Amino acid sequence: MFAIIETGGKQYKVQNDDVIFVEKLAAEDNTTVDFKVLAVETDDGLKVGTPYVEGSSVQGKVLKSGKGKKINIWTYKAKKHESRRMGHRQPYTKVQIEAINA
């Protein structure tokens, strides 16, 4: 059984006990979050929502929140002796999928 969920403007294919990294959620560690379900596959077949599947949900447990690896950005303008260095660390939330309710 699997489901396709939406969070943070992205879609993820998940199964029970999967660990995924999603965009930062406003949730504390060791709390449960619910996700919107776009499609769910069961023994009866695949159910696709318009846009979400009614009566189904995916529950996940927040393991931790943090920041990803640093990305260095270097901008340069030729013949102007102008350059600038920037860095970015994308915040994330690590979630373990606990239950898929179809």
Backbone bond lengths (Angstrom), bond angles and torsions (degrees), N, CA, C in turn:
res aa  C-N    CA-C-N  psi(-1)  N-CA   C-N-CA  omega(-1)  CA-C   N-CA-C  phi
1 M - - - 1.449 - - 1.528 108.53 -
2 F 1.309 116.10 132.87 1.446 120.54 176.22 1.518 109.45 -138.92
3 A 1.327 115.20 165.62 1.460 121.26 178.07 1.520 108.39 -141.76
4 I 1.307 114.97 155.14 1.455 121.57 173.51 1.516 106.83 -111.72
5 I 1.349 115.55 119.30 1.460 120.82 -176.15 1.522 109.53 -112.95
6 E 1.338 114.63 164.24 1.452 120.96 177.81 1.521 108.96 -125.95
7 T 1.324 115.98 129.87 1.454 121.44 173.93 1.520 108.29 -158.12
8 G 1.300 115.72 138.73 1.453 120.87 178.31 1.512 113.84 65.11
9 G 1.344 117.63 26.67 1.448 120.52 -179.54 1.519 114.22 77.52
10 K 1.326 117.33 8.20 1.462 121.65 -179.81 1.529 109.25 -124.87
11 Q 1.321 115.47 161.61 1.457 121.46 179.47 1.526 109.28 -116.92
12 Y 1.339 115.63 141.16 1.460 121.54 -177.40 1.525 109.01 -132.86
13 K 1.333 116.37 138.15 1.457 121.56 172.66 1.530 106.99 -94.06
14 V 1.344 117.48 120.66 1.457 121.08 -173.69 1.523 110.75 -128.37
15 Q 1.332 114.76 155.35 1.451 124.06 172.43 1.523 107.43 -130.52
16 N 1.327 116.97 173.53 1.460 120.46 177.79 1.529 109.70 -60.53
17 D 1.334 115.73 141.76 1.467 125.25 177.19 1.534 113.65 67.35
18 D 1.321 119.11 13.45 1.464 120.98 173.50 1.523 109.66 -74.33
19 V 1.320 116.53 148.08 1.461 122.50 174.01 1.515 106.88 -114.34
20 I 1.342 116.55 122.12 1.457 120.63 -177.55 1.522 109.70 -126.34
21 F 1.319 115.27 154.82 1.454 122.70 175.80 1.519 106.88 -108.86
22 V 1.342 116.85 117.20 1.464 121.97 -177.55 1.521 109.26 -117.27
23 E 1.328 115.97 170.47 1.455 120.44 174.20 1.522 108.80 -58.88
24 K 1.314 117.10 152.51 1.458 122.01 -173.07 1.529 111.66 -55.83
25 L 1.335 115.42 129.59 1.463 122.97 177.71 1.522 109.43 -105.87
26 A 1.313 116.29 149.59 1.460 121.21 177.59 1.525 108.43 -85.14
27 A 1.326 116.97 69.62 1.458 122.57 -179.06 1.522 108.61 -143.76
28 E 1.315 115.40 145.20 1.463 121.76 178.45 1.527 109.80 -78.24
29 D 1.327 116.06 164.14 1.460 120.96 176.41 1.526 109.67 -65.82
30 N 1.336 115.99 150.14 1.467 124.79 179.25 1.518 112.90 61.31
31 T 1.322 118.77 29.92 1.456 122.71 172.77 1.528 108.44 -112.40
32 T 1.324 115.33 164.40 1.459 121.35 -178.80 1.525 109.50 -102.17
33 V 1.327 116.27 137.10 1.459 121.88 176.96 1.523 108.86 -124.21
34 D 1.332 116.04 150.61 1.459 122.39 177.21 1.520 108.98 -109.96
35 F 1.325 115.75 142.70 1.456 121.52 -179.08 1.514 109.85 -116.39
36 K 1.343 115.65 153.31 1.451 122.15 175.32 1.527 108.69 -77.61
37 V 1.329 116.36 136.16 1.463 121.66 -175.64 1.529 109.17 -105.20
38 L 1.336 115.99 123.02 1.460 121.52 177.77 1.524 111.42 -89.42
39 A 1.337 117.07 -35.57 1.460 122.19 179.33 1.515 108.28 -154.67
40 V 1.336 115.56 149.49 1.460 120.57 178.89 1.527 108.75 -141.83
41 E 1.337 115.46 136.82 1.457 121.51 179.53 1.520 108.21 -109.17
42 T 1.333 116.18 123.91 1.460 122.13 179.29 1.527 108.75 -124.76
43 D 1.332 116.29 -170.29 1.461 120.19 176.80 1.527 111.42 -66.73
44 D 1.338 116.63 -27.25 1.465 121.05 -179.57 1.520 112.39 -77.14
45 G 1.308 117.55 -19.37 1.462 121.25 -178.79 1.519 110.86 133.66
46 L 1.304 115.61 -165.95 1.457 121.86 -177.68 1.523 110.11 -94.88
47 K 1.334 116.05 128.89 1.467 122.06 175.16 1.515 107.60 -110.25
48 V 1.328 116.47 123.72 1.457 122.22 179.89 1.518 107.67 -112.70
49 G 1.330 116.25 132.16 1.456 121.02 -178.22 1.511 112.35 -87.97
50 T 1.335 114.61 166.83 1.458 121.15 177.34 1.514 109.67 -129.83
51 P 1.288 125.26 78.71 1.458 127.06 -2.31 1.524 113.19 -88.51
52 Y 1.346 118.62 -17.13 1.464 120.64 -177.84 1.520 110.07 -116.88
53 V 1.335 116.53 152.67 1.459 122.28 178.67 1.522 108.19 -80.71
54 E 1.324 116.15 123.46 1.465 121.55 -179.49 1.525 110.31 -71.11
55 G 1.322 116.94 136.88 1.453 122.17 174.72 1.514 115.40 77.20
56 S 1.310 118.70 9.25 1.458 119.90 177.79 1.526 109.51 -121.55
57 S 1.324 114.39 151.44 1.462 119.15 -179.49 1.528 109.10 -151.95
58 V 1.311 114.42 159.38 1.462 121.59 175.05 1.518 106.76 -124.49
59 Q 1.331 115.98 126.97 1.452 121.03 -179.84 1.519 109.57 -107.55
60 G 1.325 114.57 137.43 1.454 120.41 178.93 1.509 110.97 -133.81
61 K 1.321 116.16 155.14 1.457 122.39 178.98 1.520 108.28 -108.38
62 V 1.336 116.93 128.22 1.458 122.02 179.94 1.520 108.25 -75.32
63 L 1.330 116.54 118.62 1.457 120.59 178.95 1.522 111.40 -87.25
64 K 1.344 116.87 -47.65 1.456 119.82 177.47 1.518 109.86 -165.55
65 S 1.314 114.95 163.56 1.457 122.27 173.70 1.518 108.08 -120.71
66 G 1.296 116.47 149.59 1.452 119.00 -178.97 1.515 111.23 -170.05
67 K 1.337 114.67 -163.88 1.454 121.37 178.67 1.511 109.17 -122.64
68 G 1.324 116.47 145.81 1.456 121.96 179.27 1.515 111.84 -76.88
69 K 1.319 115.84 -174.18 1.454 121.28 178.51 1.517 109.91 -66.49
70 K 1.325 115.99 152.46 1.452 120.96 -178.21 1.529 110.40 -76.46
71 I 1.321 114.31 135.39 1.459 121.59 175.38 1.515 106.95 -109.08
72 N 1.317 117.32 125.91 1.457 122.12 178.71 1.517 109.83 -95.73
73 I 1.333 115.86 131.27 1.449 122.77 178.90 1.515 107.71 -117.33
74 W 1.329 116.71 130.63 1.453 121.41 -179.13 1.514 107.53 -124.71
75 T 1.347 117.67 116.56 1.460 120.76 176.51 1.516 108.48 -105.65
76 Y 1.329 115.00 146.63 1.453 120.25 -174.35 1.517 108.70 -147.93
77 K 1.329 115.99 134.49 1.462 121.23 174.83 1.527 108.22 -112.19
78 A 1.294 114.69 119.24 1.457 120.17 -176.31 1.534 110.92 -66.92
79 K 1.299 115.33 143.56 1.473 124.57 174.59 1.524 113.61 66.78
80 K 1.306 118.82 6.80 1.466 122.14 179.48 1.526 112.10 -114.16
81 H 1.329 116.77 -4.94 1.467 122.88 -177.02 1.534 110.48 53.90
82 E 1.332 114.35 44.64 1.463 120.43 -177.78 1.523 108.60 -127.56
83 S 1.321 115.84 124.88 1.459 120.61 175.63 1.514 108.37 -146.67
84 R 1.332 114.44 155.28 1.454 119.51 -178.13 1.524 108.08 -145.67
85 R 1.312 115.94 137.90 1.455 121.78 179.03 1.514 109.15 -113.78
86 M 1.321 115.80 130.99 1.466 121.36 179.05 1.522 108.96 -131.63
87 G 1.301 116.44 158.83 1.447 121.86 176.13 1.517 110.04 -132.00
88 H 1.329 115.82 158.07 1.464 120.60 -179.97 1.522 109.69 -148.54
89 R 1.322 115.94 137.07 1.464 121.97 173.77 1.520 107.57 -126.89
90 Q 1.325 116.43 116.19 1.463 122.04 -176.23 1.527 110.08 -79.14
91 P 1.347 118.25 125.85 1.464 119.58 176.26 1.529 111.16 -73.51
92 Y 1.331 116.12 146.62 1.459 121.78 -179.07 1.519 110.01 -141.28
93 T 1.323 115.12 167.01 1.458 122.94 172.22 1.528 107.34 -129.26
94 K 1.318 116.07 130.07 1.463 122.03 179.14 1.529 107.85 -93.99
95 V 1.333 116.57 122.28 1.462 122.28 -173.62 1.524 109.48 -126.11
96 Q 1.344 115.74 137.25 1.464 121.07 173.25 1.522 107.85 -107.07
97 I 1.334 115.91 127.50 1.464 121.86 -179.28 1.520 108.38 -75.78
98 E 1.338 116.19 124.31 1.465 120.80 -177.92 1.525 113.19 -101.42
99 A 1.339 117.47 -41.57 1.456 119.14 -174.96 1.512 110.20 -149.96
100 I 1.343 114.64 142.27 1.454 122.39 172.47 1.525 106.93 -115.50
101 N 1.319 116.56 111.87 1.455 122.15 -178.72 1.530 108.83 -102.46
102 A 1.334 116.07 111.71 1.465 119.64 -176.56 1.515 109.96 -98.19
